[in-house]
Amino acid sequence: MRLILMGVSGSGKTTLGEDLAAKTGWPFLDGDDFHTPEARAKMAAGLGLSDGDRQPWLLRLRAELLAHPQVILACSSLRRSYRDVLRVLDTRFIFLDVPPRLLLARLQERGDHYAHADLLPSQLDTLEPPDRDEADVMTLHVTPQDSPADLTRLALAALGLPHAR
């Protein structure tokens, strides 16, 4: 299985991905690591990426997915068209649906990332929540009370992997 953790900046993709990788033994890839320096600079300036900015990034991520039969990828996958690029054999998505106020609080707390709180409105405007016909996408509704361990347990159960290592 290839698993993509999707959602806007601050939704917890990386934290959940690292936890799931530790539980499953699968490699973890953070989509942020595959952005170009130009894309990082644009986001650090508070500017959202265009579809043109994202296309080469998505193609790099698709190649990484194809190179790994079992992998966990943290990638915003904000639009359906982006998810379509990433849909390769045996791919599943988990959408981390987080209330905007919680996202803002998280982004304001993190200072070591190029995607700051001022990027959130652009991310939310771009987000196309999964359609009902996207059967390969499951949604985890995240609350302020959910710990990373809670979300890991929920994700493993949703994937049918409750007894991962």
C-alpha positions, 0 to 999 in steps of 0.5 A: 500500500502507498499511503498519502496523508493530505491536508493543509499546512499545520494539519499534522501530516508529518507528525502522523506520517512519522508515527505511522512509519514507526508503527508499520516499518514503511519509509516516510517521505515528506512532500515538503522535502521535494519542493524547489528552492523557488517554491519554498521562497514563494511560500515563505513570503506568504504566497500560495503556489500556482498549479504551474508551481506544483506540477513538477513537484507532483510529478517528482512525488509520483515518481517516488510513489512508483519507486516504493511499493510500501510508503507513507507520503505527507503531501497536501494534495489540496485539489482533486487534480493533484490527487489524480496525479498521485494516484498510482496502483495501491494508493490510499489517502487520509485527509486530515480535516482540521478546524481552521482555528486549530490550524491557525494556532498550530501554524502560529506556534511553529517557527521553523517552517517556511509555511507560516500562518499567513499562507493558511488562507491561500491553502484553505482557498485551494483545498478541494475536500475529497468528493464522495466518489473518491473511494480511496480517500478516508477522512479523519476529523481532527479535534483539539483533544486528539493526540498524535497517538490517538490519530495514529490509532485511528489511521491504523484502524481505518487502514485495517492495520490495527496490529502494526508493529 
